[in-house]
Amino acid sequence: MKVILSGLQWMIFMIAGAIAAPIAIADLYNLTPIETSGLIQSTMITLGTAGFLQGLIGHKFPIHEGPAGLWWSIFTIYASLVGVLYSSSSEALQALSGGMIISGVLFILISVFKLMDKIARLFTPTVTFIYLLLLIFQLSGSFMKGMMGITSSHTLLDVKVFLLSVIVICMTFWLGNSRFVLLRQFSIIISILLGCLLFIVCGNMPVIAQADTLFKLPELFPFGTPRFDGGTITTAFLLTLLLITNALASIRLMETVMKPKQVDNRRYLRAGFTSGITHFIGGCLGAVGSVPISGSAGYVEQTGMRERSSFLIGCSLVVSISLFPPMMNVISGIPAPIGYAVTFVIFVKMVGLSLKELKKVIHEERTFIVSGVSLLVGVGLMFIPSSSTIQLSPIVIAILNNGLICGSLLAIILEQGLMWKDGFQNKNSKKID
């Protein structure tokens, strides 16, 4: 019973954190209600399948998959190209499906040629620390806006929603630090349920949409046959390398939380190969591309649930629920501020995890330089208006508009450069001696 409840908590946590992306993308492409429902379903099935396969045969950690911010950015950029490079929204979505399939093939090739391990070595404690801090900074604005009830259609602070969100945060903190093990382990699901009750009592619970069918299978190539053009292939290639950076950081972080007894030298190769399969599935279903979510480490820290079995059950439930639109609508009806409030607590744990990475640092002075430059650039780019880069190519826009990726890549380049410089100087000094 405990394992099933844990799986249910994973399911709610995964869906609540992933539902916003397909809804926002559907709005960008002016999809019909039926097409929007299909996009949500295909995305959830892809995410659930990706998490299950990764937990079973991939990295074998309880790391849930969510819509990749990079893919979200590319979807947003391609929407602006409708009428410029593409004659319709369907053509743009066909190109994105093609790009996802190409990305899947690249993931598999990189794993087959055993390049994942080489990339993984770049994620030192310094790089992981910078990545986590940038991730927290990048998402903090979304958390605050969400908890204040601020959306694209409602730009004013909703005081009542904000107060309710604060109550949910306090409940989640209290439950997560309870002396009762069961309350700690199920703090997320209890907080979400109590939060929904509060929103119902205060009259802020959204109306649950009515489903037009009881059971629905996902459609293959819902927007038409995938398109493969030069721009899409280039974008997919560079995007895959950036997604690998994101995925490896999440896996490396979970390793510090789980503390596996034995070193698994093939973990990254299996993770890359599995990501290739799930990206291929996502492209065929017309879904939003996925990536392992670093917030899983904070979730495990908050609940203390390290069992892989409950995570696999949660992923299976996500796929199962997605096939039943009425049940999916109920889960989707969870107020967004509750999801943001619970995730806020989880990311507080992430701050602690990022600071723990500094304890592993050997060369402090090098870490100070790399961190200072990377954090200034990464955070600075978060404040640059997206409209200021609109004249550049799609992949450049996706990179420059993502301070997390830019800062992380800069950290890797700087640290490797300084390590090479120190090694070169030491080699020359030995020759002189």
Buried (B, 14 or more C-beta within 10 A) or exposed (E): EEEEBBBBBBBBBBBBBBBBBBBBBBEBBEBEEEBBBBBBBBBBBBBBBBBBBBBEEBBBBBBBBBBBBBBBBBBBBBBBBBEEBBEEBBBBBBBBBBBBBBBBBBBBBBBEEEBBBEBBEBBBBBBBBBBBBBBBBBBEEEBBBBBBBBEEEEEEEBEEBBEBBBBBBEBBBEBBEBEEEEBBBBBBBBBBBBBBEBBEEEEBBEEEBEBEEEEBEBBEEBBEEBBBBEBBBBBBBBBBBBBBBBBBBBBBBBBBBBEEEEEEEEBBBBBBBBBBBBBBBBBBBBBBBBBBBBBBBBBBBBBEBBBBEBBBBBBBBBBEBBBBBBBBBBBBBBBBBBBBBBBBBBBBBBEEBBEBBBEEBEBEEBBEBBBEBBBEBBBEBBEEEEEEBEEBBBBEBBBBBBBBBBBBBBBBEBBBEBBEEEEEEEEEEEEEE
